[in-house]
Amino acid sequence: MAMHKKTTKRRSLQNSDPGKILDLVMNLNDDTSSQLQIKINSYLREECDAETVFVVVVHGVGSEASIEVIGSTPLPRKLKICMTQKLSDVLKSTAEQTELLCNFGTDFQAIVSPYVTKEPKKRVIMYPLADKPFSIIVCIVAPKILEEQVALLIYESFLFCWPVLKKTIALEYECTLKQKCQQLLRVARRLFTQVASLETLLQIAMEQAKQLTKAEHCSVMLVDVDRMELVEKYHPGDLRQGDDDEVMERRFPINIGIMGQVIKTGTLINCKNAKEHPIYDPKIDCYPGVDCKAILCFPIREQTGIIGVGQLINKIGDPYFDAMDEEMALAFSIYCGVCIMHSVVYQKIEEAHIRNALANELVMYHMKVSDSEVSRLLDCTGFHNHPHISSLHFNPRALPIRELPCYVYKMFSDLGFDKKFNIKKTKLARFILHVKKGYRDVPYHSWLHAFNVAQWAYAALTNYKLVAKGYLTDLQALMFLIAGLVHDMDHRGTTNSFQIQGKTTLAALYSSEGSVMERHHLAQAMCVLNSEGCDLLEPLARRDYDRALVTLRDYVLATDLATYFKNLNEYKAVSLDFQKGNRVHTIALQSLLMNAADLSDQLKDWSSVKKTAASVLTEFFKQGDAEKNRGSLPVSIMDRERCFIPDLEIEFLQTTCIPLFDILGRILPKAQPCLKIIENHIERWEAARPVFAEVPITAGLSVLLSPELDNLIEQNLKEKEKLRIENETQEINE
């Protein structure tokens, strides 16, 4: 039975020899706490005439205890002991207590007994020194002096020794913590390199957690949300029960055992005696054949919540997991959670990549150009010398649709690109046919539109002599023609705003960068250019190849009218003082040329302009109908019930085409006649206003396609001209 005695404490030396105390303090200059303890133990053993002396170091509020030195003998390592109720009571008291050695816990006795004589009743006087974050219990074994004197000698000696010993213990703890943190960072680094395989990641995570905390076993279970279960995949070979290559799975309800409690509460649980814990369940909290003594169980989190739970079983060499193990486990769980989510996302991305590759493979299969198709194009003996093919105002509807690929091939050949860039005939033919198949059957943005844009690019290069006069390089000219062909590949007949507002797949891919459809067209073009047998740019040197791709990107993205209006003032400034060879000016000219080619339908004859307007409006109205179906109100130009066609066309020509060709005409004087053509079209649309005003607005498209429209427009133009002449005559007479 323990005996309690209260000792009057004074902050002066009443029982100790000041000289010996001074010598002791002067010798406390060693680096380690074990060396300091040896000197303090030796002093107290001599002064108390005791068999041995040792110090129990307690970390935290009576939660963890360890012994490092017995007498003058340092132990092989710091040994933890269970913080029993007896030791907790001693630490809470302010006086010394006496207890027989045989009444202590088995772990306590196992450490101390080898260093004392074997007597049935060995007294141990315990004296507490409570402090934060470390406390100590000084243990004097079998002293021969009075117990009151023992307490006073301990008190007086530690008045001077404790500050040094406390700081040394704290320093060693911080050093250990630093080493653990460095080890944790190395573990995290290794985990982040294994996100490709979740199974491998979990296996490495368990191994690293065991090494980090010196645990015998570790398990990581993830939450299966669909089935509300905890699931673990493990190799039974790790438990020395099976083949290392065999993978087994354990599944348990999410609400049982210590693991279930951690999932429920989200807090760490450190069981120093696992089997005595009220919710311990050996089925989930232990492995078959493992003697579970101590468990450290912690949640694994990510931003959305708990995604799993980790469990460490039995600490090697110690009876339980300590506070440092808890800190390491919680820190490890954060890294582990991030890595697990990265691995899950990585796998989803990989799956999406595979699905995308399969989809592309399927698309390319259906777009596949056979050798016979290539041969038919190369061996075609049809007439491909239309006298106006190089005209800036040529109407592509004058050509049979089946002959368009042959004319595209002729354009490359006429400009000499096949020889200048060493493009093989079969590759060029296959590329053209691939691009043709890449266009959908939509009213306006079809293969016919692509041919029209490419033809205008060809005509501009020929008539404006852009390369010969130093406006463009050969490579820029080649990419201008290619861009004309590919700039609207896989167009769905809808605008960028439709994609973004509808939160489509394309919007998800490209909306953060802007120009959703244009970036999709570019991606499709790159897909074809990278396809086997279509790689026109393959002969280019690496530097020219990179430049070619950047140039193609700039051409295609320039077709977004939002970009055109954004840069309009810059284009105007460049046109006032255009300098050949100036990189910024050249890029501006390339964009203007691409916009001119894209809008070159407005430079055709009036009959072609009407057909183009009908195709564009058909696309617009289909989009408007789709927007209505999903509950949105389309803008007026997309709404067949609100769109007044002449006003739309006039506004488009005045706000978009007139500024474009005006700026282009300042840089390229030969382009100035384009303005007169557009002005003539505006005049005809103005003459069409009364015709469209006489019918319901919903019948506008029918009026546009009516063969009577031109006659009515001509009548209105004649009346307008007659009125103008009469007004002029009246003014002269006056």
Disulfide bonds with the S-S distance in Angstrom:
none
